[in-house]
Every structure is written in structure tokens, then in C-alpha cells.
Amino acid sequence: MTDTPRRAWLVWGVGLAIYVMAVFHRTSLAVAGLAATDRFDLSASQLGSFTMLQLFVYAGMQIPVGLLVDRFGPRTVLTAGVVTISLAQAGFALATSYPEALAARVLVGLGDAMTFICVLRLVSSWFGSRQIPLVTQLTGSTGQIGSIAAAVPMTWALSELGWTTAYLISAAAGPVLLVALLLLVSDAPGARHVRGHPMSRLTLLASLRASWAQPGTRLGFWVHFATPFSAHLLVMLWGFPFLVLSEGVSETVAGALLSLIIVAVVASGPVLGWLVGNHPWHRSTVALATIAAMVAAWTAVLAWPGEAPLWLLVVLVVACGCGGPASMIGFDVGRTSNPVDRMASATGIINVGGFAAAVLAVSAVGAVLDLATPGSSTDYTDGAFRAAMSVQYVLWALGAVQIWRYRTRVRRLLGRDVVEGGSTMVVPGG
Ligand SMILES: N[C@@H](Cc1c[nH]cn1)C(=O)NCC(=O)O
């Protein structure tokens, strides 16, 4: 790290601050559910539609945004992202009806989608190949601080300052970061902009097909599919009711356990980053081991007769928290499997995996809970939660089988020396 120029850290710092802001805006509704219900006169499913629609837009935009980054460079796309998400959050502050608020959340998803891919692209241009895995991890883990900032300070601001002022103040970070971005961020050392060649629709499709044809891109996709959804499931929607209604903990303890997930994410990121940076051959093993740890912890909790003890719930949330940093292995494998001019679109493909799994898990748990609960009641029973949380096994099984398949293919085609040397790119006919 010592020979990395200070400018690289500066560029990364600005990119990271923008990503923290995006995670803040993404999750800033989590503590505002009751206030939103009052302000827009919402039903529970209308409230849920804010989060689901925002996630759908985010996931749906990953591949188009990746292509835009490869074409116009991260600085340009990040600028569009900061402007979009800040205007969207200001719009959300001023919205007075459900359709206006929904439109604002769609734009939050759009701006959010333009952030992370750009920051990873900057990391791969500004840092040396040995440092990229660690800095990538630091980006993913540190970014989650945005969701902590969206919890406690936002709860305070909503109750003390009111809806409009709280959301307008949060939107005001955007212009400040925009100035820093325009002054300090260049696409690569010595190049303010790095632009790809204009491509026709056919060439774009061919480029995406070429990325997807790489077994390393598919390995990255399935790593990102299988590792982070359990933490998303807990943090975004179902963790709080599961812990309170099924495991019998108080609301305060449930809140503390959910915050502990973020602490586990932030703390385990650098450790996993160091591990995969120094042992590229074992990246998929680390992902599989993390899946095994989550499966073991969930099985112990769900099979425990009655309510699980607190220490076991702590083990559960720490294991799920480690899934976030493990998911970043997917981006690292994608990076080493694609040429520089296709890197952002490969990142986009891989990012779809994690968010698709999160949407599937969140909605499947909701569907099973509804099926297992008579009438329209939300008094979910312990049995209903056990059945609902078990849907995760299907996603882990699918993900683990696919990771095994593609890691076997990468290893067989390239061999240990090439992978340890930092490449998982399969050259056709090579
Ligand atoms: N897997 C996450 C990042 C992460 C790292 N540690 C915990 N979470 C991810 O997909 N990030 C993309 C994004 O836009 O946040």
C-alpha cells in the first residue's frame, strides 16, 4: 500500500463518500415507515412497494449502467448518479402523494444504480493489482456505514425536524460531493476521461455475451447471488419481526442484533479482502465456507427447540454479516475474468445476482408467511417463520452448486499458476 500515490486514495475517498451517500439514501426509508404511512396514507403493501420498486430499478439498471461506464467512463456516470439521487431525495422530501413519492423512490434506485459500479471501476484504474481486492472489500464494507447513518440520525431528524426538513438536509450532501467529484476525480491516472468506443446494439450484445461466456463472470455472478441475501433479508424487512415474534427477544435487542450485522460487515471486510488478495486460488473456497457458516447458523437457530439463546442469535447475525464481504469476491473474480474495457459491464452482470437473490428471498419469505398464517393477520407464528426462513436453503443450494460448477471449470481450464498469477480469463482457443 505504501507505493500507492496519495491521489489514488483521494479519488477513492470521494468515490467512497458518494457510495456511502447512496447506501444512506437507499436505506433511509427503513426507519421512516410509520411516518411515510401517515404522510401518504399508505397500506402495508404500498409501503413495501417503495422498497421493492427501488430494488427492481437498481437491479434492472445494472447492465445498462455497466455498459455506460465502459463507454463514457466512471466520472461521467458517477456525476449523473449523484445528480439523480440528490434530486430524487429532494423530490421525496417534498412529495405529498403516494404516486409522487413512488416516482421519487424509482429515481433513488436509478441514481443508486450508477454509483457502486463506477467506484469499483475507479478502484481498478487507480490501484495496483495486489491492492485491488482489499480496496474493493473496503469499499463494499465501509459503504454500509451509510445504512447506520440512515438509522439513528435519521430517526432523530424525522422526529425533531419533520419529514421535509430531514429529507432535504440529507439531500444536501449531494451538491457538496458533486463539487468534490468534479474537482478531484479522474477516470485514471493522467486521464480525466477514459471513454470506450461507440458501439452498435449488436456489438453491445456481443460484448455482454462475451462477458457472460467467461466462466469467471458466471462464477462471480453465483458468488454474489448466494452470499449476501441472508443479511439483506434480515436488515431490509424480516429480521426485526423474526427476532421479536419468533425468537422472543425485546425490540431493543432485535435492533442491536440488526446493528451488529453491519458491524460484522465492516469488521470482516478487510480480513476477507486480505485473504482473497493473497490467495486468489481460494476465493471461491472462502465464498463456499461463508455459505456453509450461514447454513449451519440458520439450521441451529431454526432447529433449536423453542427460542434460540442470545449467543446463538449473535453467531447467526455475525455469520450473515460476513456474507456481505464474501459477496465482493464475486466482483473480484469478474475483474480478473474480463478485459478492462468490459469490466464495468461484467460488474453490472455480477451485481444483478445479489440483488435478484435479495428480491427473491424477501418476497418468498413474505409469501410463505402469508400462506402459513390464516386470514389477513400479521400475527405470524413461530412455525410460520421457521417455514418461511427455510426458503433460503433453496437459494443457497442453487448458488453453491453453480459456484462449484464454475470454479471447477475455471480451475480445469486455467490451472493454479495462472489463477495465482491474477487472471481467470479464458481466451477462446488459447
Ligand atoms: N454485496 C454488496 C456490497 C457489500 C459488501 N459488504 C456488504 N455489502 C453489493 O452488492 N454492493 C453493491 C451496492 O450497490 O451496494
The ligand as an SDF file (V2000), in Angstrom:
LIG
                    3D

 15 15  0  0  0  0  0  0  0  0999 V2000
  -22.5880   -7.0440   -1.8000 N   0  0  0  0  0  0  0  0  0  0  0  0
  -22.7690   -5.6420   -1.6690 C   0  0  0  0  0  0  0  0  0  0  0  0
  -21.6950   -4.8860   -1.0190 C   0  0  0  0  0  0  0  0  0  0  0  0
  -21.3900   -5.2970    0.3950 C   0  0  0  0  0  0  0  0  0  0  0  0
  -20.1640   -5.5060    0.8690 C   0  0  0  0  0  0  0  0  0  0  0  0
  -20.3060   -5.8030    2.1380 N   0  0  0  0  0  0  0  0  0  0  0  0
  -21.5880   -5.7820    2.4110 C   0  0  0  0  0  0  0  0  0  0  0  0
  -22.2370   -5.4660    1.3430 N   0  0  0  0  0  0  0  0  0  0  0  0
  -23.1020   -5.0700   -3.0220 C   0  0  0  0  0  0  0  0  0  0  0  0
  -23.5730   -5.7510   -3.8520 O   0  0  0  0  0  0  0  0  0  0  0  0
  -22.9080   -3.8170   -3.2540 N   0  0  0  0  0  0  0  0  0  0  0  0
  -23.4240   -3.1280   -4.3950 C   0  0  0  0  0  0  0  0  0  0  0  0
  -24.0810   -1.8900   -3.9260 C   0  0  0  0  0  0  0  0  0  0  0  0
  -24.5370   -1.0880   -4.7600 O   0  0  0  0  0  0  0  0  0  0  0  0
  -24.1850   -1.7090   -2.7080 O   0  0  0  0  0  0  0  0  0  0  0  0
  1  2  1  0
  2  3  1  0
  2  9  1  0
  3  4  1  0
  4  5  2  0
  4  8  1  0
  5  6  1  0
  6  7  1  0
  7  8  2  0
  9 10  2  0
  9 11  1  0
 11 12  1  0
 12 13  1  0
 13 14  2  0
 13 15  1  0
M  END
$$$$
